[in-house]
Amino acid sequence: MASRVYVIELSSAAGRRRDQRIPWVYVGSSAREPAIRFAQHARGYRSSGIVKRFALRLRPDLYEDLPGSRGSRAAQAAEVERARELAGAGFVAHCDGTSY
């Protein structure tokens, strides 16, 4: 089963932004479909505290271009890479306990 990277937009209460026009995001990966994983985060199931408190919506425009990954290590590497790419574009991207 392939794991997919997903991106969740967080509310402005998540923290100070570099640019007020660009939101904070959370980057994660899961073997589940992004919509199912988003619902799990909302319920608090294996959810990062920042996502449980501040999640607004999925941002498929920020992850649809990524292929699925075989194995959790490859998916985690893809998560970090996407978080760094988004940070380079002005987002504050939170991933695996780190904000980029």
PyMOL commands that set and color helices and strands:
alter all, ss='L'
color gray80, all
select helices_A, chain A and resi 12-14+34-43+49-54+60-62+72-88
alter helices_A, ss='H'
color red, helices_A
select strands_A, chain A and resi 2-10+24-30+55-58+69-70+92-95+98-99
alter strands_A, ss='S'
color yellow, strands_A
deselect
rebuild
show_as cartoon
